[in-house]
Amino acid sequence: MWVSRPIYESLPYLYMLAGAMSLAASMYINHGYWPTICFATGVVCLVAGLAVLLKRRDYRVTDKRVGQRPDR
């Protein structure tokens, strides 16, 4: 599936926003297992967003170096 560039670039930030909102919701919801579910979902979303962001950054840094001549 292909998405437009602005959407693709904003996905890690949306993942982290969803994680932060889920963590915030876990503090205010007091019914059954929902606080635990929200907390786990929030942590997973934050880690996923950060992982995607760092993977993209690392790929872009190494991709720029591929075409360069090595220093002598």
N, CA, C and O atoms as a GROMACS GRO file, in nm:
protein
  288
    1MET      N    1   0.085  -0.117   0.000
    1MET     CA    2   0.000   0.000   0.000
    1MET      C    3   0.089   0.124   0.000
    1MET      O    4   0.184   0.133   0.078
    2TRP      N    5   0.057   0.216  -0.088
    2TRP     CA    6   0.133   0.340  -0.098
    2TRP      C    7   0.051   0.454  -0.038
    2TRP      O    8  -0.070   0.465  -0.060
    3VAL      N    9   0.119   0.537   0.040
    3VAL     CA   10   0.054   0.656   0.095
    3VAL      C   11   0.135   0.777   0.053
    3VAL      O   12   0.252   0.766   0.017
    4SER      N   13   0.072   0.893   0.057
    4SER     CA   14   0.142   1.014   0.016
    4SER      C   15   0.253   1.048   0.116
    4SER      O   16   0.249   1.005   0.231
    5ARG      N   17   0.351   1.123   0.070
    5ARG     CA   18   0.468   1.154   0.150
    5ARG      C   19   0.436   1.224   0.283
    5ARG      O   20   0.492   1.186   0.386
    6PRO      N   21   0.346   1.325   0.286
    6PRO     CA   22   0.316   1.389   0.415
    6PRO      C   23   0.258   1.291   0.518
    6PRO      O   24   0.289   1.299   0.637
    7ILE      N   25   0.174   1.201   0.472
    7ILE     CA   26   0.117   1.102   0.564
    7ILE      C   27   0.225   1.007   0.611
    7ILE      O   28   0.234   0.974   0.729
    8TYR      N   29   0.309   0.961   0.517
    8TYR     CA   30   0.416   0.868   0.550
    8TYR      C   31   0.513   0.929   0.652
    8TYR      O   32   0.556   0.862   0.746
    9GLU      N   33   0.547   1.055   0.633
    9GLU     CA   34   0.641   1.121   0.724
    9GLU      C   35   0.582   1.146   0.862
    9GLU      O   36   0.656   1.153   0.960
   10SER      N   37   0.451   1.161   0.871
   10SER     CA   38   0.389   1.192   1.000
   10SER      C   39   0.349   1.068   1.080
   10SER      O   40   0.309   1.081   1.196
   11LEU      N   41   0.359   0.949   1.022
   11LEU     CA   42   0.314   0.829   1.092
   11LEU      C   43   0.384   0.804   1.226
   11LEU      O   44   0.315   0.772   1.323
   12PRO      N   45   0.517   0.816   1.237
   12PRO     CA   46   0.578   0.792   1.369
   12PRO      C   47   0.526   0.888   1.476
   12PRO      O   48   0.510   0.850   1.592
   13TYR      N   49   0.502   1.012   1.436
   13TYR     CA   50   0.451   1.110   1.532
   13TYR      C   51   0.308   1.078   1.571
   13TYR      O   52   0.268   1.100   1.685
   14LEU      N   53   0.230   1.027   1.476
   14LEU     CA   54   0.093   0.986   1.509
   14LEU      C   55   0.093   0.866   1.602
   14LEU      O   56   0.011   0.858   1.693
   15TYR      N   57   0.186   0.771   1.580
   15TYR     CA   58   0.197   0.657   1.670
   15TYR      C   59   0.230   0.704   1.812
   15TYR      O   60   0.170   0.657   1.909
   16MET      N   61   0.325   0.796   1.824
   16MET     CA   62   0.363   0.844   1.956
   16MET      C   63   0.252   0.926   2.020
   16MET      O   64   0.233   0.921   2.141
   17LEU      N   65   0.178   1.002   1.940
   17LEU     CA   66   0.063   1.077   1.993
   17LEU      C   67  -0.044   0.981   2.045
   17LEU      O   68  -0.100   1.003   2.152
   18ALA      N   69  -0.072   0.877   1.969
   18ALA     CA   70  -0.169   0.777   2.014
   18ALA      C   71  -0.122   0.710   2.143
   18ALA      O   72  -0.203   0.682   2.232
   19GLY      N   73   0.008   0.683   2.153
   19GLY     CA   74   0.061   0.623   2.275
   19GLY      C   75   0.049   0.715   2.394
   19GLY      O   76   0.013   0.672   2.504
   20ALA      N   77   0.078   0.842   2.373
   20ALA     CA   78   0.067   0.939   2.484
   20ALA      C   79  -0.079   0.954   2.527
   20ALA      O   80  -0.108   0.964   2.646
   21MET      N   81  -0.170   0.957   2.430
   21MET     CA   82  -0.311   0.968   2.466
   21MET      C   83  -0.360   0.844   2.539
   21MET      O   84  -0.441   0.854   2.631
   22SER      N   85  -0.312   0.729   2.499
   22SER     CA   86  -0.352   0.605   2.565
   22SER      C   87  -0.297   0.599   2.708
   22SER      O   88  -0.365   0.554   2.799
   23LEU      N   89  -0.173   0.646   2.725
   23LEU     CA   90  -0.116   0.650   2.860
   23LEU      C   91  -0.194   0.748   2.949
   23LEU      O   92  -0.218   0.720   3.066
   24ALA      N   93  -0.231   0.862   2.892
   24ALA     CA   94  -0.310   0.959   2.968
   24ALA      C   95  -0.447   0.900   3.003
   24ALA      O   96  -0.497   0.921   3.114
   25ALA      N   97  -0.506   0.828   2.910
   25ALA     CA   98  -0.636   0.766   2.937
   25ALA      C   99  -0.626   0.661   3.046
   25ALA      O  100  -0.721   0.641   3.122
   26SER      N  101  -0.512   0.593   3.054
   26SER     CA  102  -0.498   0.490   3.156
   26SER      C  103  -0.499   0.548   3.298
   26SER      O  104  -0.530   0.476   3.393
   27MET      N  105  -0.467   0.675   3.311
   27MET     CA  106  -0.470   0.737   3.443
   27MET      C  107  -0.612   0.774   3.486
   27MET      O  108  -0.640   0.781   3.606
   28TYR      N  109  -0.701   0.799   3.388
   28TYR     CA  110  -0.834   0.848   3.421
   28TYR      C  111  -0.943   0.742   3.413
   28TYR      O  112  -1.053   0.763   3.466
   29ILE      N  113  -0.917   0.631   3.349
   29ILE     CA  114  -1.018   0.524   3.338
   29ILE      C  115  -1.001   0.429   3.456
   29ILE      O  116  -0.890   0.383   3.486
   30ASN      N  117  -1.111   0.401   3.524
   30ASN     CA  118  -1.106   0.315   3.642
   30ASN      C  119  -1.210   0.203   3.634
   30ASN      O  120  -1.282   0.179   3.731
   31HIS      N  121  -1.216   0.136   3.522
   31HIS     CA  122  -1.318   0.032   3.507
   31HIS      C  123  -1.253  -0.098   3.458
   31HIS      O  124  -1.205  -0.104   3.345
   32GLY      N  125  -1.251  -0.198   3.541
   32GLY     CA  126  -1.202  -0.330   3.504
   32GLY      C  127  -1.055  -0.331   3.464
   32GLY      O  128  -0.970  -0.275   3.533
   33TYR      N  129  -1.028  -0.395   3.351
   33TYR     CA  130  -0.891  -0.407   3.303
   33TYR      C  131  -0.851  -0.294   3.208
   33TYR      O  132  -0.740  -0.296   3.156
   34TRP      N  133  -0.938  -0.197   3.185
   34TRP     CA  134  -0.909  -0.093   3.088
   34TRP      C  135  -0.785  -0.011   3.120
   34TRP      O  136  -0.712   0.024   3.026
   35PRO      N  137  -0.755   0.022   3.245
   35PRO     CA  138  -0.630   0.095   3.270
   35PRO      C  139  -0.507   0.017   3.226
   35PRO      O  140  -0.413   0.074   3.172
   36THR      N  141  -0.507  -0.114   3.250
   36THR     CA  142  -0.394  -0.198   3.210
   36THR      C  143  -0.384  -0.207   3.058
   36THR      O  144  -0.275  -0.200   3.002
   37ILE      N  145  -0.498  -0.221   2.992
   37ILE     CA  146  -0.500  -0.229   2.846
   37ILE      C  147  -0.451  -0.098   2.786
   37ILE      O  148  -0.370  -0.098   2.693
   38CYS      N  149  -0.499   0.014   2.837
   38CYS     CA  150  -0.456   0.145   2.786
   38CYS      C  151  -0.308   0.168   2.811
   38CYS      O  152  -0.238   0.221   2.725
   39PHE      N  153  -0.260   0.128   2.927
   39PHE     CA  154  -0.118   0.146   2.958
   39PHE      C  155  -0.032   0.064   2.864
   39PHE      O  156   0.066   0.114   2.810
   40ALA      N  157  -0.067  -0.062   2.844
   40ALA     CA  158   0.012  -0.148   2.756
   40ALA      C  159   0.008  -0.097   2.611
   40ALA      O  160   0.110  -0.095   2.543
   41THR      N  161  -0.109  -0.057   2.566
   41THR     CA  162  -0.122  -0.002   2.431
   41THR      C  163  -0.040   0.125   2.416
   41THR      O  164   0.024   0.145   2.312
   42GLY      N  165  -0.041   0.210   2.516
   42GLY     CA  166   0.036   0.333   2.512
   42GLY      C  167   0.186   0.308   2.504
   42GLY      O  168   0.256   0.373   2.426
   43VAL      N  169   0.234   0.216   2.582
   43VAL     CA  170   0.377   0.185   2.580
   43VAL      C  171   0.417   0.126   2.445
   43VAL      O  172   0.520   0.162   2.389
   44VAL      N  173   0.334   0.034   2.393
   44VAL     CA  174   0.364  -0.027   2.264
   44VAL      C  175   0.365   0.078   2.153
   44VAL      O  176   0.453   0.077   2.067
   45CYS      N  177   0.268   0.168   2.154
   45CYS     CA  178   0.262   0.272   2.051
   45CYS      C  179   0.381   0.367   2.061
   45CYS      O  180   0.437   0.406   1.959
   46LEU      N  181   0.419   0.406   2.182
   46LEU     CA  182   0.535   0.494   2.198
   46LEU      C  183   0.663   0.427   2.149
   46LEU      O  184   0.744   0.489   2.080
   47VAL      N  185   0.682   0.302   2.185
   47VAL     CA  186   0.803   0.230   2.142
   47VAL      C  187   0.803   0.211   1.991
   47VAL      O  188   0.907   0.227   1.927
   48ALA      N  189   0.688   0.178   1.933
   48ALA     CA  190   0.679   0.158   1.788
   48ALA      C  191   0.708   0.287   1.714
   48ALA      O  192   0.783   0.287   1.616
   49GLY      N  193   0.651   0.398   1.759
   49GLY     CA  194   0.676   0.526   1.694
   49GLY      C  195   0.821   0.567   1.703
   49GLY      O  196   0.878   0.617   1.605
   50LEU      N  197   0.881   0.548   1.818
   50LEU     CA  198   1.022   0.582   1.835
   50LEU      C  199   1.112   0.491   1.751
   50LEU      O  200   1.211   0.537   1.695
   51ALA      N  201   1.078   0.364   1.743
   51ALA     CA  202   1.157   0.270   1.663
   51ALA      C  203   1.151   0.306   1.515
   51ALA      O  204   1.253   0.305   1.446
   52VAL      N  205   1.033   0.337   1.465
   52VAL     CA  206   1.020   0.375   1.324
   52VAL      C  207   1.096   0.504   1.297
   52VAL      O  208   1.164   0.516   1.195
   53LEU      N  209   1.085   0.600   1.386
   53LEU     CA  210   1.155   0.728   1.369
   53LEU      C  211   1.306   0.708   1.366
   53LEU      O  212   1.374   0.765   1.280
   54LEU      N  213   1.359   0.629   1.458
   54LEU     CA  214   1.504   0.605   1.462
   54LEU      C  215   1.552   0.522   1.344
   54LEU      O  216   1.660   0.546   1.291
   55LYS      N  217   1.473   0.422   1.303
   55LYS     CA  218   1.510   0.341   1.186
   55LYS      C  219   1.517   0.427   1.060
   55LYS      O  220   1.610   0.413   0.980
   56ARG      N  221   1.421   0.513   1.043
   56ARG     CA  222   1.423   0.602   0.926
   56ARG      C  223   1.544   0.694   0.929
   56ARG      O  224   1.610   0.714   0.827
   57ARG      N  225   1.572   0.750   1.045
   57ARG     CA  226   1.687   0.840   1.057
   57ARG      C  227   1.817   0.767   1.026
   57ARG      O  228   1.901   0.819   0.952
   58ASP      N  229   1.834   0.649   1.081
   58ASP     CA  230   1.956   0.572   1.055
   58ASP      C  231   1.968   0.535   0.908
   58ASP      O  232   2.078   0.542   0.852
   59TYR      N  233   1.859   0.497   0.845
   59TYR     CA  234   1.864   0.461   0.704
   59TYR      C  235   1.901   0.581   0.619
   59TYR      O  236   1.980   0.570   0.525
   60ARG      N  237   1.843   0.696   0.651
   60ARG     CA  238   1.872   0.815   0.571
   60ARG      C  239   2.015   0.861   0.588
   60ARG      O  240   2.075   0.911   0.492
   61VAL      N  241   2.071   0.847   0.706
   61VAL     CA  242   2.211   0.885   0.728
   61VAL      C  243   2.303   0.791   0.653
   61VAL      O  244   2.397   0.837   0.588
   62THR      N  245   2.280   0.662   0.661
   62THR     CA  246   2.367   0.566   0.591
   62THR      C  247   2.344   0.570   0.441
   62THR      O  248   2.437   0.545   0.364
   63ASP      N  249   2.223   0.602   0.396
   63ASP     CA  250   2.194   0.610   0.254
   63ASP      C  251   2.271   0.726   0.189
   63ASP      O  252   2.312   0.715   0.074
   64LYS      N  253   2.290   0.836   0.261
   64LYS     CA  254   2.366   0.949   0.209
   64LYS      C  255   2.513   0.914   0.193
   64LYS      O  256   2.580   0.965   0.104
   65ARG      N  257   2.564   0.827   0.279
   65ARG     CA  258   2.704   0.791   0.275
   65ARG      C  259   2.738   0.692   0.164
   65ARG      O  260   2.854   0.680   0.126
   66VAL      N  261   2.641   0.620   0.113
   66VAL     CA  262   2.666   0.515   0.015
   66VAL      C  263   2.729   0.571  -0.112
   66VAL      O  264   2.821   0.510  -0.167
   67GLY      N  265   2.680   0.685  -0.159
   67GLY     CA  266   2.731   0.741  -0.283
   67GLY      C  267   2.857   0.822  -0.269
   67GLY      O  268   2.912   0.866  -0.370
   68GLN      N  269   2.904   0.844  -0.148
   68GLN     CA  270   3.023   0.927  -0.128
   68GLN      C  271   3.151   0.847  -0.142
   68GLN      O  272   3.154   0.726  -0.119
   69ARG      N  273   3.256   0.918  -0.181
   69ARG     CA  274   3.388   0.857  -0.192
   69ARG      C  275   3.449   0.844  -0.053
   69ARG      O  276   3.441   0.939   0.026
   70PRO      N  277   3.508   0.732  -0.019
   70PRO     CA  278   3.568   0.716   0.114
   70PRO      C  279   3.688   0.809   0.132
   70PRO      O  280   3.760   0.836   0.036
   71ASP      N  281   3.709   0.856   0.252
   71ASP     CA  282   3.823   0.942   0.282
   71ASP      C  283   3.952   0.862   0.280
   71ASP      O  284   3.954   0.745   0.319
   72ARG      N  285   4.058   0.925   0.233
   72ARG     CA  286   4.186   0.855   0.227
   72ARG      C  287   4.283   0.912   0.324
   72ARG      O  288   4.397   0.866   0.333
   0.00000   0.00000   0.00000
